[in-house]
Amino acid sequence: MTVTIIGSQLGDEGKGGTVDLYGEGADVVVRYQGGDNAGHTVVVGDETYELSLLPSGVVRGKTCVIGNGCVVNPETLFDELDALRERGLDPDVRVAERAHVIFPYHRRLDGIEEEDKDEEVGTTGRGIGPTYEDKAGRRGIRVGDLLDDEVLRTRLEYVVPQKRAVVEEVYDKQAGEELDLTALFETYSGYGERLADEEMTVNCGDYLQSRIDDGDEVLLEGAQGTLIDIDHGNYPFVTSSNPTAGGACTGTGLGPTEIGQGEIVGIVKGYTTRVGSGPLPTELAGVEGDTPGYEGSEAQRASDHEAAQPLSDAGEREEELATYIRDEGGEYGTVTGRPRRVGWLDLPVLRHATRASGFTGVVVGHIDVLAGLDEVQVGVSYDLDGTEIDTVPPTTEEWGRCSVNYRTFDGWPEVDWDAVASEGYDALPDNARDYLDFVESELDTPLYAIGVGPGRDQTIVLENPTT
């Protein structure tokens, strides 16, 4: 059986923590798309593990697979493996031979192209997009190619002159070491030797199907979120792959009937966040340099990552409310450290995600972050050009024109969240349960778990699909 974990918003929903939670009952954990731009944080007791490429299941000692839908930076792969080993873990990691490899020239082009665009998309600059471009253009180099020196050299001799021409002639930049063919060959041939020596590479689809046929539980982990899916997201402010459930099929080699017969769990943050540019209809205030048209404020600049104090009046300026939620929720990128834009929960986004992936259940997290507010709002529908709609429109321009219709809930107090997690759903404050019941009803999808803190034990589990 399979269980697929999907981000239902714009990324940073807490997928890593959910994978860690449900991973106890899994035998294999698989990343099926994205690269080392996807920050996953796992908190176990006093230990915090920040991962960008490895599946979150490494913390539980599961067999972990980086699927063919991912793009792989070997340097990041081995740095993360070595760091975990230094902390006493013994990761069992396999890499799909069909996965494409990120090279230094991809990272260089990523930075150049972002600078050259009229409107910033918000890339992390780690070469993800250019690697997927080469994959689609049939000039990519795959993990399996690193295992054969002759093939690797042939591939590099074909692509490096092309990349050099793009850097020098199209962008009028000076090429550097990232386009030194000899150095690239030696470095990446070395990565291939290590992959072979540690017997890390697999034929992904065959490997996973054989594990399933043997009765193993396979947990599939997406990166980013539905609204930055390249097909179903807020184009062009999107990633270069498919975080939705369809990506779990193409990114692993498992068939859609295999994925569809299992559980598909949407991860929901109790509010909405976004990194980078693009519409965010329920946004509170903004982030300078990311929110379109927003130039920053004294309140935001004064925050500077300082611990927030409880708000005495929910009617204070939106900048203060956004800063409060951002700091209480630690809304800064795991990989980049960038402040995330913050807004109220957006049900049209969640309806869109539920349809696109076919959620069988949802996990709602960060309920503790909203504690202490006098009231909490939920965007229930949009007004677009005089018409009320209840899902995300297909174009960025239309989504940017949407105004939001809200429902207001009474807030809930700060409580002993560890005790709540231990006692269960009925121990939640009444108003928090009203909020959650409303979300469950609107999505017509059952609640599987509620997160009331970042730790493994700070989750109320109503349904565990891996047991």
Helices and strands as residue ranges (DSSP letters): E 2-7, H 15-22, G 23-25, E 28-31, E 40-44, E 47-51, G 56-60, E 63-66, E 71-72, H 74-86, E 92-96, E 100-101, H 104-116, H 128-136, G 143-147, H 149-165, I 166-170, G 177-179, H 181-197, E 201-202, H 204-213, E 218-221, G 226-228, H 245-250, H 256-260, E 263-269, E 272-274, H 298-303, H 318-328, E 341-343, E 345-346, H 347-357, E 361-365, G 367-370, E 375-384, E 387-389, H 396-401, E 403-410, H 417-423, G 425-427, H 430-443, E 447-451, E 459-461
